[in-house]
Structures are given as C-alpha cells and as structure tokens.
Amino acid sequence: MAEEKKAKHARHGFKFTHIDHHDDGSATVHHQHEDGAEFDKKHAVADIDGIHDSIEDHLGTPNEGEDEPMDHDELAQIQEAKANTPGGKTEAIS
C-alpha cells in the first residue's frame, strides 16, 4: 500500500504544501508528508524566489544538468550573489 501512495505523489511523498505569507514579503513553507508529521518539511523563505525554490526542491524533478555537482567556484558565486541580494537568504526553522 505504501508503494501505491508514493506513486500517487510523484515519488516525493508530500501530499500538501501550505504557504503562510508574511507582511515583510517572506513566507513559511510547510510540505506535509503522507507518512506523518516527522517527515514534514517546514521552513522560512525570504521571498517568492524562495517559495519557488522550496517547491522545486521538495516536489520537482531536476532539469537536465541541474542535479550535477557544482565545483567550489560555482557554489561561491551563487552564495555571494544571494548574500548581496535583498531577501536572498533562506533559513530553516524545522
């Protein structure tokens, strides 16, 4: 039965996603897992880009090349760009 459930949820196991929008433009994203609350993912994001990233990370399938490991320089460039963009950081809350 568990295998049937996972197939219904595109193999990611999440059945609901709730987004609480806050006055400052940030949001709390809560992905509810079909196997119980201990498998849920709930975290804060800074803006709509963070919401999109969370949905893609937890529910999506990577496009060709997206799941390939980055080298140190690529990662450093992305981290620097996020740090220099208002609202570009995300913070896990659970």
Sequence and secondary structure as in RCSB ss.txt:
>XXXX:A:sequence
MAEEKKAKHARHGFKFTHIDHHDDGSATVHHQHEDGAEFDKKHAVADIDGIHDSIEDHLGTPNEGEDEPMDHDEL
AQIQEAKANTPGGKTEAIS
>XXXX:A:secstr
 HHHHHHHTTTT EEEEEEEE TTS EEEEEEETT GGG EEEEESSHHHHHHHHHHHH    TTTTS   HHHH
HHHHHHHHTSTT   EE  
